[in-house]
Amino acid sequence: MPRRKTSLKSNRVSKRKHTRNLKVKLQLKKSIKKFQELVAKKDAEAKAFISKVFSQLDKAAKKNIITKATANRRKSRLNKHLSKSA
């Protein structure tokens, strides 16, 4: 258990950040899964939904929840998925 006030505050802050980051990551996973289901069904709604997923990936990268390279790689793979199904 930390003794200093700064260490205690650091623990509180890191716990808050962790829960916030976890929430964003889980939401991102749900969106990607939903997009993949739409692509599997060959639904026309997938083209409209991909922009939402891209936006979420960009926001997560901007907040340093995932790295910029990871976001770009995922966007590339999702786009490739969409173009294959069309």
Backbone as CSV, one residue per row, in Angstrom:
resi,resn,N_x,N_y,N_z,CA_x,CA_y,CA_z,C_x,C_y,C_z
1,MET,0.841,-1.178,0.000,0.000,0.000,0.000,0.887,1.243,0.000
2,PRO,0.649,2.170,-0.900,1.494,3.367,-0.944,1.302,4.244,0.293
3,ARG,2.336,4.985,0.622,2.290,5.828,1.810,2.125,7.300,1.477
4,ARG,2.707,7.717,0.392,2.684,9.141,0.046,1.370,9.532,-0.619
5,LYS,0.992,10.795,-0.419,-0.260,11.288,-0.995,-0.224,11.223,-2.516
6,THR,0.920,11.530,-3.085,1.020,11.518,-4.549,0.839,10.110,-5.103
7,SER,1.360,9.125,-4.377,1.196,7.736,-4.812,-0.259,7.296,-4.723
8,LEU,-0.925,7.728,-3.682,-2.344,7.394,-3.524,-3.163,8.024,-4.654
9,LYS,-2.874,9.289,-4.938,-3.586,9.967,-6.015,-3.282,9.301,-7.348
10,SER,-2.034,8.941,-7.560,-1.634,8.279,-8.804,-2.421,6.983,-8.998
11,ASN,-2.608,6.234,-7.929,-3.392,4.997,-8.007,-4.841,5.278,-8.386
12,ARG,-5.426,6.319,-7.779,-6.809,6.676,-8.108,-6.945,7.081,-9.568
13,VAL,-6.020,7.886,-10.026,-6.065,8.373,-11.408,-5.888,7.222,-12.395
14,SER,-4.934,6.351,-12.106,-4.693,5.244,-13.027,-5.891,4.291,-13.069
15,LYS,-6.563,4.118,-11.952,-7.749,3.263,-11.917,-8.866,3.871,-12.773
16,ARG,-9.050,5.206,-12.654,-10.060,5.903,-13.465,-9.752,5.783,-14.949
17,LYS,-8.489,6.002,-15.287,-8.082,5.922,-16.699,-8.263,4.509,-17.231
18,HIS,-7.936,3.528,-16.405,-8.062,2.129,-16.817,-9.514,1.781,-17.148
19,THR,-10.439,2.192,-16.271,-11.850,1.879,-16.518,-12.360,2.608,-17.761
20,ARG,-11.918,3.860,-17.952,-12.325,4.624,-19.130,-11.797,3.970,-20.407
21,ASN,-10.527,3.581,-20.380,-9.923,2.940,-21.550,-10.587,1.606,-21.846
22,LEU,-10.901,0.856,-20.808,-11.550,-0.440,-20.978,-12.917,-0.271,-21.625
23,LYS,-13.649,0.752,-21.191,-14.970,1.023,-21.751,-14.878,1.331,-23.246
24,VAL,-13.904,2.140,-23.618,-13.730,2.503,-25.031,-13.341,1.279,-25.846
25,LYS,-12.434,0.469,-25.317,-11.992,-0.723,-26.037,-13.137,-1.713,-26.242
26,LEU,-13.964,-1.899,-25.213,-15.085,-2.830,-25.334,-16.099,-2.331,-26.360
27,GLN,-16.365,-1.031,-26.360,-17.288,-0.448,-27.332,-16.749,-0.628,-28.744
28,LEU,-15.444,-0.465,-28.899,-14.795,-0.638,-30.186,-14.918,-2.085,-30.665
29,LYS,-14.700,-3.027,-29.771,-14.820,-4.442,-30.127,-16.238,-4.779,-30.571
30,LYS,-17.234,-4.234,-29.854,-18.633,-4.487,-30.219,-18.944,-3.946,-31.608
31,SER,-18.448,-2.758,-31.889,-18.702,-2.138,-33.185,-18.059,-2.937,-34.312
32,ILE,-16.838,-3.390,-34.086,-16.137,-4.179,-35.110,-16.858,-5.490,-35.349
33,LYS,-17.324,-6.126,-34.273,-18.065,-7.379,-34.402,-19.351,-7.178,-35.194
34,LYS,-20.058,-6.091,-34.884,-21.306,-5.794,-35.581,-21.036,-5.550,-37.060
35,PHE,-19.949,-4.832,-37.362,-19.579,-4.579,-38.754,-19.281,-5.885,-39.479
36,GLN,-18.540,-6.773,-38.824,-18.203,-8.054,-39.454,-19.451,-8.900,-39.701
37,GLU,-20.425,-8.820,-38.808,-21.681,-9.531,-39.020,-22.429,-8.969,-40.228
38,LEU,-22.426,-7.643,-40.350,-23.083,-7.010,-41.502,-22.403,-7.405,-42.804
39,VAL,-21.095,-7.497,-42.782,-20.345,-7.899,-43.982,-20.649,-9.351,-44.309
40,ALA,-20.728,-10.197,-43.290,-21.016,-11.616,-43.510,-22.402,-11.812,-44.127
41,LYS,-23.371,-10.958,-43.707,-24.718,-11.037,-44.269,-24.811,-10.369,-45.634
42,LYS,-23.720,-9.691,-46.015,-23.680,-8.909,-47.258,-24.769,-7.839,-47.246
43,ASP,-24.892,-7.198,-46.100,-25.874,-6.137,-45.904,-25.332,-4.826,-46.459
44,ALA,-26.199,-4.041,-47.083,-25.792,-2.758,-47.649,-25.491,-1.737,-46.554
45,GLU,-25.971,-2.002,-45.371,-25.762,-1.106,-44.246,-24.291,-1.086,-43.794
46,ALA,-23.519,-2.096,-44.206,-22.117,-2.200,-43.800,-21.309,-1.006,-44.290
47,LYS,-21.610,-0.539,-45.506,-20.865,0.607,-46.055,-21.100,1.859,-45.221
48,ALA,-22.298,2.042,-44.729,-22.597,3.208,-43.898,-21.987,3.043,-42.499
49,PHE,-21.963,1.818,-42.024,-21.491,1.554,-40.660,-19.973,1.644,-40.539
50,ILE,-19.270,1.421,-41.658,-17.794,1.426,-41.594,-17.261,2.796,-41.186
51,SER,-17.962,3.847,-41.563,-17.493,5.188,-41.195,-17.568,5.389,-39.678
52,LYS,-18.575,4.806,-39.050,-18.704,4.896,-37.591,-17.553,4.151,-36.913
53,VAL,-17.224,2.993,-37.433,-16.131,2.202,-36.859,-14.801,2.941,-37.042
54,PHE,-14.598,3.521,-38.218,-13.373,4.286,-38.481,-13.258,5.455,-37.515
55,SER,-14.375,6.120,-37.268,-14.385,7.258,-36.357,-13.989,6.822,-34.951
56,GLN,-14.532,5.700,-34.507,-14.202,5.199,-33.173,-12.726,4.823,-33.074
57,LEU,-12.196,4.207,-34.137,-10.786,3.842,-34.133,-9.903,5.090,-34.060
58,ASP,-10.270,6.099,-34.833,-9.490,7.341,-34.830,-9.530,8.036,-33.471
59,LYS,-10.703,8.050,-32.834,-10.825,8.678,-31.524,-10.007,7.929,-30.476
60,ALA,-10.029,6.603,-30.544,-9.245,5.805,-29.593,-7.755,6.050,-29.790
61,ALA,-7.331,6.194,-31.044,-5.922,6.472,-31.325,-5.548,7.871,-30.852
62,LYS,-6.466,8.816,-31.017,-6.204,10.197,-30.599,-6.033,10.291,-29.085
63,LYS,-6.799,9.480,-28.348,-6.721,9.482,-26.888,-5.638,8.543,-26.356
64,ASN,-4.833,7.974,-27.260,-3.745,7.050,-26.912,-4.234,5.789,-26.208
65,ILE,-5.443,5.370,-26.519,-5.949,4.108,-25.977,-5.387,2.957,-26.801
66,ILE,-5.334,3.150,-28.109,-4.603,2.248,-28.993,-3.638,3.118,-29.796
67,THR,-2.614,2.502,-30.349,-1.646,3.297,-31.103,-2.210,3.652,-32.471
68,LYS,-1.641,4.674,-33.079,-2.095,5.141,-34.385,-1.904,4.048,-35.433
69,ALA,-0.799,3.331,-35.345,-0.516,2.266,-36.307,-1.535,1.136,-36.199
70,THR,-1.938,0.816,-34.982,-2.941,-0.232,-34.770,-4.271,0.182,-35.374
71,ALA,-4.636,1.442,-35.169,-5.894,1.941,-35.730,-5.857,1.868,-37.254
72,ASN,-4.750,2.302,-37.838,-4.630,2.270,-39.301,-4.657,0.845,-39.841
73,ARG,-3.999,-0.068,-39.134,-3.977,-1.471,-39.571,-5.382,-2.070,-39.533
74,ARG,-6.107,-1.798,-38.454,-7.467,-2.330,-38.332,-8.388,-1.745,-39.395
75,LYS,-8.241,-0.445,-39.663,-9.065,0.196,-40.690,-8.781,-0.426,-42.054
76,SER,-7.515,-0.678,-42.332,-7.132,-1.285,-43.606,-7.737,-2.682,-43.750
77,ARG,-7.656,-3.461,-42.694,-8.180,-4.829,-42.744,-9.696,-4.851,-42.874
78,LEU,-10.372,-3.939,-42.177,-11.835,-3.875,-42.277,-12.265,-3.444,-43.673
79,ASN,-11.527,-2.489,-44.240,-11.832,-2.023,-45.583,-11.628,-3.141,-46.597
80,LYS,-10.578,-3.929,-46.402,-10.305,-5.055,-47.282,-11.427,-6.090,-47.185
81,HIS,-11.898,-6.309,-45.968,-13.013,-7.224,-45.712,-14.251,-6.791,-46.483
82,LEU,-14.523,-5.500,-46.432,-15.706,-4.940,-47.084,-15.602,-5.062,-48.593
83,SER,-14.429,-4.772,-49.139,-14.273,-4.816,-50.598,-14.336,-6.248,-51.131
84,LYS,-13.896,-7.227,-50.330,-13.983,-8.634,-50.746,-15.422,-9.103,-50.842
85,SER,-16.256,-8.631,-49.902,-17.630,-9.104,-49.862,-18.494,-8.462,-50.942
86,ALA,-18.068,-7.332,-51.444,-18.881,-6.610,-52.440,-18.817,-7.209,-53.814
